[in-house]
Amino acid sequence: MRFVIERGDLLRALGHVASVVEKRTTIPILSNVLLRANAEGLQLKATDLEREVVESVSANVATPGAVTVPAHMLHDIVRKLPDGVQIRIEREPERERVSITAGHARFALQALPADDFPDLAAGQMSHSFEIASGDLKRLIEKTRFAISTEETRYYLNGIYLHPAKTGGTPSLRAVATDGHRLAQFDLAQPAGVDGMPGIIIPRKTVHELYRLIEASDAPVRVEVSPAKVRVEIGPITMTSKLVDGTFPDYGRVIPQSNDKVLEVSSQVFMGAVDRVSTIASERVRAVKLNIAPGKLVLSVNNPDGGSATEEVEAQFSAPAMEIGFNARYLLDISGQLESDSLKFLLSDPGSPTILKDVGDESALYVLMPMRV
């Protein structure tokens, strides 16, 4: 195998595929990236057995072939080479070594046979659809912060993606929850989603997918089977196993009769929460909201650190009430808002509260209160 490739093209592709390679693994070949050169160019593939990322780039291939080399070491070598340099990569036929030449620099890396590299074959996909990269990015942004990191409740360790109906209109819905908060976001249903089984996309896959679409404006093709999801973004294809579990009936925790409405400036509220929570302890980050017609007082009382209060203007027409929330959860939700106003739909101090972006009906958040 022998080919020449421009440093920028190789660096970009390695940055995409090497991110799924674990730094430490007991299976040596999982530390490697598969390089497959043929008449069409160079294909790079990496996997951790749960996710697989493949990318094709143009290269001047003199001799086709395939080999695997340490992914992070190759990435570091290419990253440190001068911009614009041409890199020649050649497999030494007598032994399992790969030579890398760029200008006056020459490296030799230990290699492992390409035939030993695992293949995360996706198999038959039952449903497929296309979605704009911007829409998929928003869908992930609006929900991923609520994904649970508690491994014992593994079925919450991802985003639940499924067809739904919003006001009678078919939609593609993403839901994430950790039991303390819930994030739901709806998109107009793309063609091909109808009848698709609900799938739970794992947390690591969600973050990796977001990183890949951040740098792309290309339409995204999504293919789904009961066990796997495959996503094509331009020259990049990511295949991932799904969380093998049943997502809970989240509709049961979304209140239907919260009739007390609090409306406040999202930026003013976020700033006030951030300031008063400075006093809160790391263990209990509770902020008390004292709500009355025309005003909202936020307060934190930490016996070991002091106290803080701040008053902000608010619209509220129901009788005065007090309720407490986790400050970090409030800030996470406030950070997703796109309009100037945040709406709380409240019931009582012990019941779940709905939060909405006044200018965006497609997003809905549910937050469990805290005792304060």
C-alpha positions in Angstrom: 0.0 0.0 0.0 1.3 3.4 -0.9 -0.4 6.8 -1.3 0.1 10.5 -1.0 -2.3 12.9 0.7 -2.5 16.5 1.6 -1.9 17.2 5.3 -5.1 19.2 5.9 -7.3 16.5 4.3 -5.8 13.8 6.4 -5.9 15.8 9.6 -9.5 16.7 9.2 -10.5 13.1 8.6 -8.4 11.8 11.5 -10.0 14.3 13.8 -13.4 13.0 12.9 -12.7 9.2 13.1 -10.1 9.1 16.0 -12.6 10.7 18.4 -14.3 7.3 18.9 -11.0 5.6 19.7 -10.6 4.9 23.4 -7.4 6.2 25.0 -7.1 3.0 27.0 -8.4 -0.4 25.8 -7.5 -4.0 26.5 -8.0 -4.9 22.8 -4.9 -3.5 20.9 -6.6 -3.2 17.5 -9.3 -0.9 18.9 -6.5 1.7 19.5 -5.9 1.7 15.7 -7.5 3.4 12.7 -8.0 1.3 9.5 -6.5 2.9 6.4 -7.9 1.5 3.2 -6.5 2.9 -0.1 -8.0 2.1 -3.5 -8.7 3.8 -6.8 -11.3 6.0 -5.3 -9.0 7.5 -2.6 -8.5 6.8 1.1 -11.1 5.5 3.6 -10.5 5.8 7.3 -12.4 3.7 9.9 -12.3 3.7 13.7 -14.5 1.9 16.3 -14.9 1.2 20.0 -17.3 -1.7 19.2 -20.3 0.5 20.2 -19.8 3.2 17.5 -18.0 3.2 14.2 -17.0 6.2 12.1 -15.9 6.0 8.5 -14.8 8.8 6.3 -13.5 8.9 2.7 -11.0 11.5 1.5 -9.2 12.1 -1.8 -5.7 10.8 -2.1 -3.2 9.9 -4.8 -3.0 6.1 -4.5 -0.1 4.4 -6.2 -0.6 0.9 -4.7 -4.0 -0.1 -3.2 -4.0 -1.9 0.2 -5.2 -1.7 3.8 -3.5 -1.6 7.2 -4.2 -0.4 10.7 -2.0 2.0 12.7 -2.3 3.7 16.2 -5.0 6.3 15.7 -4.0 9.0 18.3 -0.3 8.7 17.5 -1.0 9.1 13.7 -3.2 12.1 14.5 -0.5 13.7 16.7 2.1 13.2 13.9 -0.1 14.8 11.2 -1.2 17.6 13.5 2.5 18.6 14.2 3.5 18.6 10.5 3.6 21.9 8.6 0.4 23.1 7.0 0.1 22.3 3.3 2.7 19.5 3.2 2.2 16.4 1.2 2.3 13.2 3.2 3.4 9.9 1.8 2.2 6.8 3.7 3.6 3.4 2.7 3.2 -0.1 4.2 6.5 -1.9 4.4 5.9 -5.3 2.8 8.4 -7.3 4.8 7.0 -6.5 8.3 4.0 -5.0 9.9 5.2 -1.4 9.8 4.0 1.8 8.1 6.3 4.6 7.1 5.1 8.2 7.0 7.2 10.7 5.1 6.6 14.5 4.9 9.4 16.8 3.7 12.5 15.9 5.7 10.5 14.1 8.5 10.1 10.4 8.5 8.2 8.2 11.0 7.7 4.5 11.3 4.7 3.0 13.1 3.9 -0.5 14.2 0.8 -1.8 12.4 -1.7 -4.6 12.8 -3.4 -6.5 9.9 -6.5 -4.9 8.4 -8.3 -8.3 8.4 -8.3 -8.3 12.2 -10.2 -4.9 12.3 -13.8 -5.3 13.6 -16.7 -4.4 11.4 -19.8 -2.9 13.0 -22.1 -4.1 10.1 -25.4 -2.3 10.4 -27.4 -4.9 8.6 -30.9 -4.3 7.2 -32.3 -0.9 8.1 -36.1 -0.7 8.4 -36.6 3.1 8.1 -34.6 6.0 6.6 -35.1 9.8 6.4 -33.3 13.0 5.6 -33.0 15.9 7.9 -31.3 19.3 7.6 -28.1 19.4 9.7 -29.3 22.6 11.4 -32.5 20.9 12.5 -30.7 17.9 13.9 -28.3 20.2 15.7 -31.1 22.0 17.4 -32.8 18.7 18.3 -29.7 17.6 20.1 -28.9 21.0 21.7 -32.4 21.3 23.2 -32.4 17.9 24.9 -28.9 16.5 25.5 -28.3 18.4 28.7 -31.1 16.3 30.4 -29.6 12.9 29.5 -29.0 10.8 32.7 -25.5 9.8 33.5 -26.6 7.2 36.1 -25.5 3.9 34.7 -28.0 1.8 36.7 -30.9 3.5 34.8 -29.2 2.7 31.5 -32.4 3.2 29.6 -32.2 6.9 30.4 -28.6 7.2 29.1 -29.6 8.7 25.8 -32.1 10.6 23.7 -35.4 8.9 22.9 -36.2 9.6 19.2 -39.6 8.7 17.9 -42.5 9.8 15.8 -45.2 11.7 17.7 -48.1 14.2 17.2 -47.9 17.8 18.2 -51.4 19.3 18.2 -52.5 16.7 15.8 -49.6 17.3 13.4 -47.0 14.5 12.9 -43.6 15.3 14.3 -40.2 13.8 15.0 -39.8 14.1 18.8 -36.6 13.9 20.9 -36.9 13.4 24.7 -34.3 13.1 27.4 -34.7 12.9 31.2 -32.6 12.0 34.3 -35.6 11.8 36.6 -35.2 15.3 37.9 -35.8 17.2 34.7 -37.1 16.4 31.2 -36.5 18.0 27.9 -38.7 17.5 24.9 -38.3 19.0 21.4 -40.4 18.5 18.3 -39.6 18.9 14.6 -41.9 18.7 11.6 -41.9 15.0 10.7 -39.5 14.2 7.8 -40.7 11.8 5.1 -39.8 8.2 6.1 -40.3 8.6 9.8 -43.9 7.5 10.0 -44.0 4.0 11.6 -40.4 4.1 12.7 -39.8 2.4 16.1 -38.8 4.6 19.0 -35.0 4.4 19.5 -32.7 5.4 22.3 -29.5 7.0 20.9 -26.7 6.5 23.5 -25.2 9.6 25.2 -21.7 9.1 23.7 -23.2 8.8 20.2 -25.3 11.9 20.7 -22.2 14.0 21.7 -20.1 12.5 18.8 -22.9 13.2 16.3 -23.3 16.8 17.5 -19.5 17.3 17.0 -19.7 15.9 13.4 -22.7 18.0 12.3 -21.3 21.2 13.9 -18.8 21.5 11.1 -21.2 20.5 8.3 -24.1 22.1 6.4 -24.8 19.0 4.3 -28.2 17.3 4.7 -28.1 14.3 7.1 -29.4 10.9 6.2 -30.5 8.8 9.1 -31.2 5.0 8.8 -32.7 3.1 11.7 -33.1 -0.6 12.7 -34.3 -2.0 16.0 -30.7 -2.4 17.2 -28.6 0.2 15.3 -28.7 3.7 13.8 -26.5 4.9 10.9 -26.0 8.5 10.1 -24.5 9.9 6.9 -23.1 13.4 6.9 -21.4 14.2 3.6 -18.3 11.8 3.3 -18.7 10.7 7.0 -20.8 7.7 8.1 -21.3 6.9 11.7 -22.9 3.6 12.8 -23.9 3.1 16.5 -25.6 0.5 18.6 -28.8 1.7 20.3 -29.5 1.5 24.0 -31.2 -1.9 24.5 -34.0 -0.9 26.8 -37.5 0.6 27.1 -37.8 4.4 27.6 -40.4 5.2 30.3 -43.8 6.6 29.5 -42.6 10.2 29.9 -46.1 11.6 29.1 -47.2 10.7 32.6 -44.8 13.1 34.2 -45.8 16.1 32.0 -48.4 18.0 34.0 -51.6 18.8 32.2 -53.3 21.2 34.6 -50.7 23.7 35.8 -52.6 26.9 35.6 -50.4 29.4 37.4 -48.4 31.3 34.8 -45.1 33.2 35.6 -43.4 35.1 32.8 -40.0 36.6 33.2 -37.2 37.9 31.0 -35.0 34.9 30.3 -31.7 36.9 30.3 -32.6 38.8 33.5 -33.7 35.6 35.2 -30.6 33.6 34.1 -28.3 36.4 35.4 -30.1 36.5 38.7 -30.0 32.7 39.2 -26.3 32.7 38.3 -25.5 35.4 40.8 -27.5 34.2 43.8 -26.4 30.6 43.3 -22.8 31.7 44.0 -23.6 31.3 47.6 -25.2 27.9 47.3 -23.3 24.8 48.5 -22.0 22.4 45.9 -24.0 19.6 47.4 -27.4 21.4 47.6 -27.7 24.0 44.8 -31.2 25.1 45.7 -32.6 28.5 44.7 -35.9 29.6 46.3 -38.4 31.5 44.1 -40.7 33.8 46.0 -43.4 34.6 43.4 -45.9 37.4 43.8 -47.9 39.6 41.3 -45.4 41.9 39.5 -42.2 40.6 41.1 -40.0 37.5 41.7 -37.5 37.3 44.5 -34.7 34.7 44.1 -32.9 33.7 47.3 -30.3 31.3 48.5 -29.5 30.5 52.2 -26.4 28.5 52.9 -25.7 28.1 56.6 -22.0 27.6 55.9 -21.6 30.3 53.2 -24.1 33.1 53.8 -27.2 34.2 51.9 -28.2 36.1 48.7 -31.4 37.6 47.3 -32.3 39.4 44.1 -35.6 40.8 42.9 -36.6 40.8 39.3 -39.7 42.0 37.5 -42.2 39.3 36.5 -45.8 38.8 35.4 -47.8 36.6 37.7 -51.5 36.9 38.4 -52.1 34.0 40.8 -51.8 34.1 44.7 -48.2 34.4 46.0 -46.2 31.2 46.3 -42.8 29.8 47.1 -41.0 27.0 45.2 -37.4 25.8 45.0 -35.4 24.5 42.1 -31.8 23.2 41.5 -29.9 26.3 40.2 -27.8 24.3 37.7 -31.0 22.8 36.2 -32.5 26.3 35.8 -29.4 27.6 34.1 -29.3 24.5 31.8 -32.8 25.2 30.6 -32.4 29.0 30.4 -29.4 28.5 28.2 -31.6 26.8 25.6 -34.0 29.7 25.2 -34.0 31.7 22.0 -36.6 34.4 22.8 -36.5 37.1 25.5 -39.2 35.5 27.7 -39.4 32.4 29.9 -42.7 31.0 30.9 -43.3 28.8 34.0 -46.5 26.8 34.3 -46.9 26.1 38.0 -49.3 24.1 40.2 -48.0 24.0 43.8 -44.6 23.9 45.6 -44.4 20.1 45.5 -45.5 19.4 41.9 -43.5 19.3 38.6 -43.3 22.6 36.8 -43.4 23.2 33.0 -41.0 25.7 31.5 -41.4 27.0 28.0 -39.6 29.4 25.6 -42.3 32.0 24.9 -41.1 32.3 21.3 -40.6 28.6 20.6 -43.5 26.2 21.0 -41.5 23.2 19.8 -39.5 22.9 23.1 -40.9 21.9 26.5 -39.1 21.4 29.8 -40.3 19.8 33.0 -38.5 20.4 36.3 -39.1 18.7 39.6 -39.0 21.2 42.6 -36.7 21.0 45.6 -37.5 21.6 49.3 -36.0 24.9 50.4 
